[in-house]
Amino acid sequence: MKEAYQILVSPHITDKTVKKNYDRLNDAYTYVFRVALKANKFEIKKVVESYFGVQVNTVNTLIVRGKVKRAQLRTKITTGKLPNWKKAYVKLKSGHKISEFEGM
């Protein structure tokens, strides 16, 4: 098995992810992580369960396509592309939450 730092790159904390963190209907928390492009759902679930000590209900993943950027260099305009990256929505079972993200 790969190490946790090879699969979980960083937590993806934005206003939207913090606002939709808690589902009142199911009493479940959802956390968003940036993960490695080659990581699959089973690896992500296993790493989150072992690293944070919680039980994961579901994992949904998506690949965010990199934006095309334009830059002007003196006389010519060049285009470049930011790299693609993978995002994982990790929904925990009811009654579980990650204490490291409390207070955000």
Phi and psi in degrees as GROMACS dihedral restraints (atoms count N, CA, C in turn):
[ dihedral_restraints ]
;  ai    aj    ak    al  type     phi  dphi    fc
    3     4     5     6     1   -74.1    20    10
    4     5     6     7     1   159.4    20    10
    6     7     8     9     1   -74.6    20    10
    7     8     9    10     1   161.4    20    10
    9    10    11    12     1   -63.3    20    10
   10    11    12    13     1   -38.9    20    10
   12    13    14    15     1   -71.1    20    10
   13    14    15    16     1   -17.4    20    10
   15    16    17    18     1   -81.8    20    10
   16    17    18    19     1   -21.5    20    10
   18    19    20    21     1  -102.2    20    10
   19    20    21    22     1   -52.4    20    10
   21    22    23    24     1   -88.0    20    10
   22    23    24    25     1   111.4    20    10
   24    25    26    27     1   -79.4    20    10
   25    26    27    28     1   -52.7    20    10
   27    28    29    30     1  -166.7    20    10
   28    29    30    31     1   159.0    20    10
   30    31    32    33     1   -74.3    20    10
   31    32    33    34     1   143.6    20    10
   33    34    35    36     1  -102.4    20    10
   34    35    36    37     1    95.9    20    10
   36    37    38    39     1  -106.2    20    10
   37    38    39    40     1   113.4    20    10
   39    40    41    42     1  -132.4    20    10
   40    41    42    43     1   174.1    20    10
   42    43    44    45     1   -59.7    20    10
   43    44    45    46     1   -41.6    20    10
   45    46    47    48     1   -67.2    20    10
   46    47    48    49     1   -42.4    20    10
   48    49    50    51     1   -70.6    20    10
   49    50    51    52     1   -33.8    20    10
   51    52    53    54     1   -72.2    20    10
   52    53    54    55     1   -38.2    20    10
   54    55    56    57     1   -66.4    20    10
   55    56    57    58     1   -39.2    20    10
   57    58    59    60     1   -97.7    20    10
   58    59    60    61     1    23.2    20    10
   60    61    62    63     1   -67.8    20    10
   61    62    63    64     1   -40.3    20    10
   63    64    65    66     1  -110.6    20    10
   64    65    66    67     1   128.8    20    10
   66    67    68    69     1  -101.1    20    10
   67    68    69    70     1   108.0    20    10
   69    70    71    72     1   -67.4    20    10
   70    71    72    73     1   -33.7    20    10
   72    73    74    75     1   -63.9    20    10
   73    74    75    76     1   -44.4    20    10
   75    76    77    78     1  -101.3    20    10
   76    77    78    79     1    -1.6    20    10
   78    79    80    81     1    53.6    20    10
   79    80    81    82     1    49.8    20    10
   81    82    83    84     1  -132.1    20    10
   82    83    84    85     1   148.3    20    10
   84    85    86    87     1  -103.1    20    10
   85    86    87    88     1   143.8    20    10
   87    88    89    90     1  -122.3    20    10
   88    89    90    91     1   130.1    20    10
   90    91    92    93     1  -120.9    20    10
   91    92    93    94     1   148.0    20    10
   93    94    95    96     1  -115.9    20    10
   94    95    96    97     1   131.7    20    10
   96    97    98    99     1  -128.4    20    10
   97    98    99   100     1   147.5    20    10
   99   100   101   102     1   -85.6    20    10
  100   101   102   103     1   128.0    20    10
  102   103   104   105     1  -125.7    20    10
  103   104   105   106     1   169.1    20    10
  105   106   107   108     1   -66.5    20    10
  106   107   108   109     1   146.7    20    10
  108   109   110   111     1   -61.2    20    10
  109   110   111   112     1   -32.5    20    10
  111   112   113   114     1   -88.0    20    10
  112   113   114   115     1    -4.5    20    10
  114   115   116   117     1   -73.6    20    10
  115   116   117   118     1   140.6    20    10
  117   118   119   120     1  -107.2    20    10
  118   119   120   121     1   175.6    20    10
  120   121   122   123     1   -63.2    20    10
  121   122   123   124     1   -38.1    20    10
  123   124   125   126     1   -66.8    20    10
  124   125   126   127     1   -41.6    20    10
  126   127   128   129     1   -64.6    20    10
  127   128   129   130     1   -42.6    20    10
  129   130   131   132     1   -62.6    20    10
  130   131   132   133     1   -44.6    20    10
  132   133   134   135     1   -61.4    20    10
  133   134   135   136     1   -45.5    20    10
  135   136   137   138     1   -63.7    20    10
  136   137   138   139     1   -42.2    20    10
  138   139   140   141     1   -68.0    20    10
  139   140   141   142     1   -43.8    20    10
  141   142   143   144     1   -64.4    20    10
  142   143   144   145     1   -41.8    20    10
  144   145   146   147     1   -63.9    20    10
  145   146   147   148     1   -42.6    20    10
  147   148   149   150     1   -77.4    20    10
  148   149   150   151     1   -38.1    20    10
  150   151   152   153     1   -75.5    20    10
  151   152   153   154     1   -43.7    20    10
  153   154   155   156     1   -98.5    20    10
  154   155   156   157     1   -11.5    20    10
  156   157   158   159     1    70.8    20    10
  157   158   159   160     1    40.1    20    10
  159   160   161   162     1  -125.9    20    10
  160   161   162   163     1   170.4    20    10
  162   163   164   165     1  -106.4    20    10
  163   164   165   166     1   128.0    20    10
  165   166   167   168     1   -94.6    20    10
  166   167   168   169     1   134.5    20    10
  168   169   170   171     1   -89.4    20    10
  169   170   171   172     1   -57.8    20    10
  171   172   173   174     1  -139.1    20    10
  172   173   174   175     1   156.8    20    10
  174   175   176   177     1  -131.8    20    10
  175   176   177   178     1   123.7    20    10
  177   178   179   180     1  -116.6    20    10
  178   179   180   181     1   135.0    20    10
  180   181   182   183     1  -123.3    20    10
  181   182   183   184     1   155.7    20    10
  183   184   185   186     1  -153.0    20    10
  184   185   186   187     1   153.4    20    10
  186   187   188   189     1  -102.2    20    10
  187   188   189   190     1   123.1    20    10
  189   190   191   192     1   -90.6    20    10
  190   191   192   193     1   119.5    20    10
  192   193   194   195     1   -74.6    20    10
  193   194   195   196     1   138.7    20    10
  195   196   197   198     1   -70.3    20    10
  196   197   198   199     1   145.4    20    10
  198   199   200   201     1   -77.5    20    10
  199   200   201   202     1   151.9    20    10
  201   202   203   204     1   -92.0    20    10
  202   203   204   205     1   125.3    20    10
  204   205   206   207     1  -112.6    20    10
  205   206   207   208     1   144.6    20    10
  207   208   209   210     1  -113.6    20    10
  208   209   210   211     1   139.7    20    10
  210   211   212   213     1  -135.4    20    10
  211   212   213   214     1   141.8    20    10
  213   214   215   216     1  -105.3    20    10
  214   215   216   217     1   122.3    20    10
  216   217   218   219     1  -113.1    20    10
  217   218   219   220     1   102.5    20    10
  219   220   221   222     1    47.3    20    10
  220   221   222   223     1   -77.8    20    10
  222   223   224   225     1  -112.5    20    10
  223   224   225   226     1   -13.0    20    10
  225   226   227   228     1  -130.1    20    10
  226   227   228   229     1   156.6    20    10
  228   229   230   231     1  -105.0    20    10
  229   230   231   232     1   126.4    20    10
  231   232   233   234     1  -114.1    20    10
  232   233   234   235     1   154.8    20    10
  234   235   236   237     1  -117.9    20    10
  235   236   237   238     1   147.9    20    10
  237   238   239   240     1  -141.4    20    10
  238   239   240   241     1   169.8    20    10
  240   241   242   243     1  -133.4    20    10
  241   242   243   244     1   133.0    20    10
  243   244   245   246     1   -74.6    20    10
  244   245   246   247     1   152.9    20    10
  246   247   248   249     1   -71.2    20    10
  247   248   249   250     1   153.5    20    10
  249   250   251   252     1   -72.4    20    10
  250   251   252   253     1   152.6    20    10
  252   253   254   255     1  -145.7    20    10
  253   254   255   256     1   160.4    20    10
  255   256   257   258     1  -109.7    20    10
  256   257   258   259     1   138.4    20    10
  258   259   260   261     1  -117.5    20    10
  259   260   261   262     1   139.7    20    10
  261   262   263   264     1  -125.7    20    10
  262   263   264   265     1   127.2    20    10
  264   265   266   267     1   -96.4    20    10
  265   266   267   268     1   114.3    20    10
  267   268   269   270     1  -108.9    20    10
  268   269   270   271     1   113.6    20    10
  270   271   272   273     1  -101.3    20    10
  271   272   273   274     1   125.6    20    10
  273   274   275   276     1   -90.0    20    10
  274   275   276   277     1   160.5    20    10
  276   277   278   279     1   -70.8    20    10
  277   278   279   280     1   157.4    20    10
  279   280   281   282     1   -61.6    20    10
  280   281   282   283     1   139.3    20    10
  282   283   284   285     1    90.9    20    10
  283   284   285   286     1    -7.8    20    10
  285   286   287   288     1  -107.0    20    10
  286   287   288   289     1   142.9    20    10
  288   289   290   291     1  -154.1    20    10
  289   290   291   292     1   158.1    20    10
  291   292   293   294     1   -93.2    20    10
  292   293   294   295     1   118.6    20    10
  294   295   296   297     1   -70.6    20    10
  295   296   297   298     1   -23.5    20    10
  297   298   299   300     1   -65.7    20    10
  298   299   300   301     1   -23.1    20    10
  300   301   302   303     1   -99.0    20    10
  301   302   303   304     1     8.0    20    10
  303   304   305   306     1   -70.7    20    10
  304   305   306   307     1   141.5    20    10
  306   307   308   309     1    87.9    20    10
  307   308   309   310     1     6.5    20    10
